[in-house]
Amino acid sequence: MELNLRERQAKVIDALREGFKQGHRTQLLYAPTGFGKTEVAIALMKATKDNYKKAAMVLDRIVLVDQTSLRLSKYGLDHGVYQAGHWKYSPSQRLQVCSAQTLERRDNFPKMDLLIVDECHITRKQTSEFIKSNPDIKVVGLTATPFTKGLGDLYNNVVCGATNGWLVENKWLTPLKVYVAKEIDMKGAKKVAGEWAQDEVTERGMRITGDIVEEWIKKTHEVFGRPRKTIVFCAGVAHGADLVEKFARHGYNFVSISYKDNDELKKAAIEDFAKPDTEIHGLIATDILTRGFDVPDVMIGVSARPFSKSFSSHVQQMGRVMRPFDGKDFALWLDHSGNYLRFREDWDELYEGGVSELDKKVEKAKKEPTDKEKAESKCPACGHLWPRSSDTCPACGHVRLRRNQVEAVAGEMIELSNGSRVPRSDKQGFYSELLWYAQQRSYNPHWAAHKFREKFGMWPRGLMDATAPPSKETLSWIRSRNIAWAKSRNRFPSVARR
């Protein structure tokens, strides 16, 4: 089969080549799940081979090594597999697919001109040292979650393949329909290095196993009319076993896989689940399904493993159910972990803007939303996540009224449209105008950021501090907020001093 790239993928390769020409020896390709980073990597490897040079791709899981080897074979590209005991071991080949664990055990790398590092946010000491100590080798790192501290020390240029928003809009990914369900209570749980301890997560997750099963039964029938393929990210091995038992009591066949199972059993379970006529309703795992799992007809994802700081795991998990499939208009996301609300601002920012700088968004433990914020985040009638841009539930049509949503200003109605799907360019323009306005009036430097959050429900993270004269619409909006503030204090100043 011939390797044919999409236009967007071809442009990424052009951008990487231009980066190398400009002297960027190590580059990171950011692109969400579904972009086709592996196809881009294979195209780079093929071009290297066609120029009579050598390329190697390093992967950190055996299953990913096998998958990549199969893809190279599919495109008719001869290669070796640098993995202990592998039948395709052939170090003389110009192209090599390498197991990171094998490289570490042997303490050596095959000769190469180009190194491609898959899931490069998982920084492995030996690979990092190899990159630093071999300045003649070009390097491309691939990741959908470049939030690891120190990536900027390894990679000196970032190429953004696409944003999640672009991929959804162009149907490379399927949008999510999010329901905020009964949450695992993590109040007072102990943490290790900023993340909740595994034993605490497992014990607390098991307290709501029945609620997770009942919610799935309810939603799969309400939304789809029948059970649909599901993956569950559970809170631990014991939690997974408990879920299997309770699903079985209701007549549903769920299979739990974990690090305790041998590789053959896990592989067999995933292959069976991937079949169109499988009798497995769902797979359950903690992190095995987070990376390298590609079953596009999965319709439901259940989030039942709370993260305090691991935004990257949250993003990877959602990506498992966003793969497009014929007839799949959306994927259902049932959030029992609280992760969607915990990381909502980070997700909205990533969804629209992607990544352009490394080490700017290093993962940190998130502040927990208050009970009031949690209650206000979902529809009281059906539990669907409230979109920031509307007070009408998109799932059931329930209408929520808010005070000060619409203000009367000089005979005109100004709608305060706070929405996470407003184009990034529009947000940047609005923020620049606020900065100009604040600067002209000698306001507190943080005034613009607070006003931005008032309109859009999020902080202006990732936006530039450039200023621009405000439009009539922006001035009207500022005036409406000043009037509302004055009315709340029963006074009407001609100029609001805030």
C-alpha positions in Angstrom: 0.0 0.0 0.0 1.3 3.5 -0.9 1.7 6.0 1.9 -0.4 9.0 1.1 -0.5 11.9 3.5 -3.3 14.4 4.1 -2.5 18.0 3.2 -2.2 19.0 6.8 0.2 16.1 7.5 2.3 17.1 4.5 2.5 20.7 5.7 3.8 19.4 9.1 6.7 17.6 7.3 7.5 20.8 5.4 7.5 22.7 8.7 9.9 20.1 10.3 12.2 20.3 7.3 12.2 24.0 7.5 13.0 23.8 11.1 16.0 21.6 10.4 17.2 24.1 7.7 17.0 26.9 10.3 19.3 24.9 12.6 16.8 23.3 15.0 18.4 19.9 15.4 15.8 18.6 17.9 12.1 19.3 17.2 8.9 18.3 18.9 5.8 17.6 16.9 2.7 18.3 18.9 -0.6 16.9 17.6 -3.7 15.4 19.3 -4.7 11.8 19.1 -6.2 11.2 15.7 -3.8 13.5 13.7 -1.8 10.6 12.4 1.6 11.3 14.0 2.7 7.7 13.2 2.0 8.2 9.5 4.1 11.5 9.6 6.9 9.6 11.3 6.8 6.8 8.7 6.9 9.4 5.9 10.0 10.9 7.6 11.6 7.5 7.9 10.9 6.7 4.2 12.4 10.0 3.1 15.5 9.2 5.1 15.8 5.8 3.6 15.3 7.2 0.1 18.3 9.5 0.7 20.3 6.4 1.6 20.5 7.4 5.3 19.3 5.6 8.4 16.4 6.3 10.7 15.2 4.8 14.0 11.9 5.2 15.9 11.9 4.5 19.7 8.7 3.3 21.4 8.2 2.6 25.1 5.7 -0.3 24.8 6.1 -3.7 23.1 2.6 -3.5 21.7 3.4 -0.1 20.1 6.6 -1.6 18.6 4.5 -4.4 17.0 1.9 -1.9 15.7 4.5 0.4 14.1 6.3 -2.6 12.5 3.0 -3.7 11.0 2.4 -0.2 9.6 5.9 -0.1 8.0 5.2 -3.5 6.4 1.9 -2.3 5.2 3.6 0.4 3.2 6.2 -2.0 1.9 9.1 -0.5 3.9 11.7 -3.1 4.9 12.9 -2.6 8.5 14.4 -4.3 11.5 12.9 -4.5 15.0 15.4 -3.7 17.7 13.9 -5.8 20.5 15.1 -8.8 22.3 14.1 -12.1 20.7 12.0 -10.4 17.9 11.7 -12.4 14.7 12.4 -9.2 12.7 15.6 -8.4 14.4 17.9 -7.2 11.6 20.4 -4.4 12.6 21.7 -4.0 9.0 18.3 -2.5 7.9 18.3 1.3 7.2 15.0 1.6 9.2 14.7 0.4 12.8 11.8 0.2 15.2 13.2 0.1 18.7 11.9 -1.0 22.0 13.1 1.6 24.6 13.5 -1.2 27.2 15.8 -3.2 24.9 17.9 -0.1 24.3 18.2 0.5 28.0 19.2 -3.2 28.7 21.8 -3.3 25.9 23.0 0.3 26.6 23.4 1.0 22.9 21.6 2.5 20.0 21.7 1.4 16.3 23.4 3.8 13.9 21.1 6.5 12.6 20.8 9.9 11.0 17.3 10.6 12.2 15.8 9.6 15.6 12.1 9.7 16.2 10.9 9.4 19.8 7.3 8.4 20.3 5.4 9.6 23.3 8.4 11.9 24.0 6.7 13.5 27.1 7.7 10.2 28.8 11.4 11.3 29.2 13.6 8.3 29.5 17.1 8.9 30.9 19.1 6.9 28.4 17.2 8.3 25.4 17.6 11.9 26.7 21.4 11.3 27.3 21.7 9.8 23.8 20.1 12.9 22.2 22.3 15.3 24.1 25.5 13.4 23.4 25.0 12.9 19.6 24.8 16.4 18.1 25.0 15.2 14.5 21.7 13.2 14.7 18.4 15.0 13.9 15.6 14.3 16.4 11.8 14.5 16.2 9.7 13.9 19.3 6.0 13.0 19.0 3.4 13.7 21.6 -0.1 14.8 22.3 0.7 16.0 25.8 4.0 17.9 26.0 3.6 19.0 29.6 6.6 17.3 31.2 9.1 19.6 32.9 12.4 19.8 31.0 11.2 19.1 27.5 12.4 22.5 26.5 15.9 21.4 27.4 15.7 18.5 24.9 13.7 20.1 22.0 14.4 23.6 20.7 11.5 23.9 18.3 7.8 23.1 18.4 5.7 22.3 15.4 1.9 22.2 16.1 0.2 19.8 13.7 -3.3 20.8 14.6 -5.6 21.6 17.6 -8.3 19.4 18.9 -10.8 22.0 17.8 -9.5 21.9 14.2 -9.6 18.1 14.2 -13.2 18.0 15.4 -14.3 20.7 13.0 -12.7 18.8 10.1 -14.1 15.5 11.3 -10.7 13.9 12.0 -12.0 13.5 15.6 -15.4 13.0 17.1 -16.8 15.6 19.6 -17.5 14.6 23.2 -20.9 14.8 24.9 -20.0 15.1 28.6 -22.1 14.2 31.6 -20.9 15.1 35.1 -22.0 12.1 37.1 -21.6 11.1 40.8 -18.0 11.9 41.7 -15.5 9.9 43.6 -14.9 11.9 46.8 -11.2 12.7 47.2 -11.5 15.3 50.0 -8.7 14.8 52.5 -7.0 12.1 50.5 -3.2 11.9 50.8 -1.0 12.8 47.9 2.4 11.6 46.7 4.4 14.1 44.6 1.2 16.1 44.0 -0.9 13.2 42.8 -3.4 11.2 44.9 -2.0 8.0 46.4 -3.1 4.9 44.5 -4.4 3.0 47.5 -6.6 6.0 48.4 -7.9 6.3 44.9 -8.8 2.6 44.7 -10.5 2.5 48.1 -12.6 5.6 47.4 -13.4 4.5 43.8 -14.9 1.3 45.1 -17.4 3.2 47.2 -19.3 4.3 44.1 -19.0 1.2 41.9 -22.8 0.7 42.0 -23.4 4.3 40.9 -21.0 3.9 38.0 -22.7 0.8 36.7 -26.2 2.3 37.1 -25.2 5.5 35.4 -23.8 3.6 32.4 -26.9 1.5 32.1 -29.1 4.6 32.2 -27.1 6.7 29.7 -26.3 4.0 27.2 -30.1 3.3 26.9 -31.2 7.0 27.1 -28.7 8.2 24.4 -28.2 5.1 22.2 -31.2 2.9 23.0 -28.9 0.0 23.7 -25.5 -1.0 25.1 -22.6 0.4 23.1 -18.9 -0.3 23.2 -17.4 1.2 26.3 -14.0 1.7 27.9 -13.7 2.4 31.7 -10.7 4.0 33.3 -11.0 2.6 36.8 -9.4 3.6 40.1 -7.2 0.5 40.6 -7.1 -3.3 40.0 -9.5 -4.1 42.8 -11.9 -1.4 41.6 -11.7 -3.0 38.1 -12.6 -6.4 39.4 -15.5 -5.0 41.5 -16.9 -3.2 38.4 -16.7 -6.5 36.4 -18.7 -8.3 39.1 -21.4 -5.6 39.3 -21.8 -5.2 35.6 -22.2 -9.0 35.3 -25.0 -8.9 37.9 -26.9 -6.8 35.5 -26.1 -9.1 32.5 -23.3 -7.1 30.9 -20.0 -8.6 29.9 -17.1 -6.3 30.9 -13.5 -7.4 31.0 -10.8 -5.9 33.3 -7.2 -6.0 32.3 -4.2 -4.8 34.4 -0.5 -4.9 34.8 -1.0 -8.2 36.7 -2.2 -10.0 33.5 0.3 -11.4 31.0 0.8 -9.7 27.7 -0.9 -12.4 25.7 -4.1 -12.2 27.8 -4.2 -8.4 27.4 -3.6 -8.6 23.7 -6.3 -11.2 23.2 -8.9 -9.2 25.2 -8.2 -6.1 23.2 -8.3 -7.9 19.8 -11.6 -9.6 20.8 -13.1 -6.2 21.9 -12.0 -4.6 18.6 -14.1 -7.1 16.5 -17.4 -5.6 15.1 -19.3 -8.6 16.5 -17.6 -8.9 19.9 -19.6 -10.0 22.8 -17.7 -7.8 25.2 -19.6 -4.7 26.2 -16.7 -2.9 27.7 -13.0 -3.0 28.7 -11.8 -1.8 32.1 -8.3 -0.7 32.9 -6.3 1.9 34.9 -3.7 3.1 32.4 -3.2 0.3 29.8 -5.9 1.8 27.5 -4.5 5.3 27.9 -1.9 5.0 25.1 -1.6 2.8 22.0 -5.3 1.7 22.2 -7.1 2.3 18.9 -10.7 0.9 18.6 -12.6 3.7 16.8 -16.1 2.2 17.3 -15.9 2.8 21.0 -18.9 5.0 21.8 -18.6 5.6 25.6 -15.8 6.5 27.9 -16.2 6.3 31.7 -13.7 8.3 33.7 -13.4 6.8 37.2 -9.8 7.4 38.0 -9.3 10.9 39.6 -6.2 12.9 38.9 -5.0 15.8 41.0 -2.3 17.0 38.5 -2.0 14.6 35.6 -3.7 16.7 32.9 -1.8 14.6 30.3 -3.5 11.4 31.4 -6.9 13.1 31.3 -6.3 14.3 27.7 -5.0 10.9 26.6 -8.0 9.1 28.1 -10.5 11.3 26.3 -8.6 10.8 23.0 -9.3 7.1 23.2 -13.0 7.6 22.5 -12.7 10.5 20.1 -11.5 8.4 17.1 -14.0 8.8 14.2 -16.1 6.0 13.0 -18.8 5.6 10.4 -22.1 6.8 11.9 -20.4 8.1 15.1 -21.6 11.7 15.5 -20.3 12.0 19.0 -18.8 10.0 21.9 -20.3 9.9 25.4 -18.0 10.8 28.3 -19.3 9.9 31.8 -17.2 11.7 34.3 -17.2 10.1 37.8 -13.6 11.3 38.5 -14.2 15.1 38.6 -11.3 15.4 36.1 -13.3 17.2 33.4 -14.1 20.1 35.8 -10.7 20.0 37.4 -8.9 20.5 34.1 -11.6 22.3 32.2 -9.7 25.6 31.7 -6.6 23.7 30.6 -8.6 21.6 28.2 -10.4 24.5 26.7 -7.1 26.3 26.2 -5.5 23.3 24.6 -8.5 22.5 22.5 -8.4 25.9 20.8 -4.8 26.9 20.9 -2.7 23.8 20.9 0.9 24.1 22.0 3.6 26.5 20.8 6.0 26.6 23.7 7.5 23.9 25.9 7.8 24.1 29.7 5.1 26.8 29.8 2.4 24.5 31.0 4.1 22.1 33.4 1.6 19.9 35.3 0.7 21.0 38.8 -1.9 19.9 41.3 -5.2 21.6 40.5 -7.3 23.5 43.0 -10.5 21.5 43.6 -13.8 23.2 42.4 -16.1 24.1 45.2 -19.4 22.2 45.7 -21.2 25.2 44.4 -19.1 25.3 41.2 -19.6 21.6 40.7 -23.4 21.9 41.1 -23.5 24.9 38.7 -21.4 23.1 36.1 -24.0 20.6 35.1 -27.7 20.5 34.1 -29.8 19.8 37.2 -32.3 17.9 35.0 -29.9 15.4 33.2 -26.4 16.0 34.4 -25.0 17.2 31.1 -22.1 19.6 31.3 -23.3 23.2 30.8 -21.6 24.8 27.8 -20.0 28.1 28.7 -21.8 29.8 25.8 -25.4 28.9 26.7 -27.8 28.5 29.5 -29.9 25.9 27.6 -28.8 22.3 28.1 -27.9 20.8 24.7 -29.0 17.4 25.9 -32.5 17.9 27.4 -33.3 21.5 26.7 -33.6 22.6 30.3 -33.2 26.4 30.6 -31.2 28.0 33.4 -31.7 31.7 34.1 -28.7 33.8 35.3 -28.7 37.2 36.8 -26.9 39.9 34.7 -26.7 37.7 31.6 -28.1 40.5 29.5 -27.7 44.2 30.4 -29.6 47.1 29.0 -27.2 49.8 27.7 -28.5 53.0 26.0 -31.4 51.3 24.4 -29.5 48.3 23.1 -29.2 44.7 24.4 -25.7 43.4 25.0 -25.4 39.7 25.3 -22.5 38.5 27.5 -21.3 35.6 25.5 -18.9 33.6 27.7 -18.0 30.6 25.6 -15.1 28.2 25.3 -15.6 27.7 21.6 -15.1 31.3 20.6 -12.2 31.4 18.1 -8.8 32.1 19.7 -8.2 35.0 17.4 -11.4 36.7 18.7 -10.3 36.1 22.3 -6.9 37.6 21.6 -8.5 40.6 20.0 -10.8 41.2 22.9 -8.0 40.8 25.4 -5.8 43.2 23.5 -8.5 45.8 23.6 -9.0 45.4 27.3 -5.3 45.8 27.9 -5.3 49.0 25.8 -8.4 50.3 27.8 -6.8 49.5 31.1 -3.5 51.1 30.1 -5.2 54.3 29.0 -7.0 54.7 32.3 -4.1 53.5 34.5 -6.1 50.6 35.9 -4.6 47.8 37.9 -2.7 45.5 35.5 -4.9 42.6 36.4 -8.1 44.4 35.5 -8.0 43.2 31.9 -7.6 39.5 32.9 -10.5 39.7 35.3 -12.7 41.3 32.7 -11.7 38.7 30.2 -12.7 35.9 32.7 -16.0 37.7 33.3 -16.9 37.4 29.7 -15.5 34.0 28.7 -15.4 32.2 32.1 -11.6 31.5 31.9 -8.4 33.3 32.3 -6.5 34.6 29.2 -3.7 32.0 29.5 -1.6 31.7 26.5 -2.7 35.0 25.0 -0.2 37.7 24.1 0.0 41.0 26.1 -0.3 43.1 22.9 -2.6 46.1 23.0 -5.1 47.4 20.4 -7.7 50.2 20.5 -11.1 48.8 21.4 -13.9 48.5 19.0 -17.4 50.0 19.6 -18.7 46.6 20.6 -16.0 46.2 23.3 -16.5 49.7 24.6 -20.3 49.0 24.8 -19.5 45.8 26.7 -17.2 47.6 29.2 -19.8 50.3 29.6 -22.5 47.7 30.4 -20.3 46.1 33.0 -19.5 49.5 34.6 -23.2 50.3 34.7 -24.1 46.9 36.2 -21.4 47.4 38.9 -22.7 50.9 39.7 -26.3 49.7 39.9 -25.3 47.0 42.4 -24.1 49.8 44.7 -27.0 52.2 44.0 -24.8 54.9 42.4 -24.4 56.0 38.8 -20.9 57.6 38.3 -20.1 59.0 34.9 -16.8 57.2 35.0 -16.5 53.9 36.9 -13.2 53.7 38.8 -12.5 50.0 39.2 
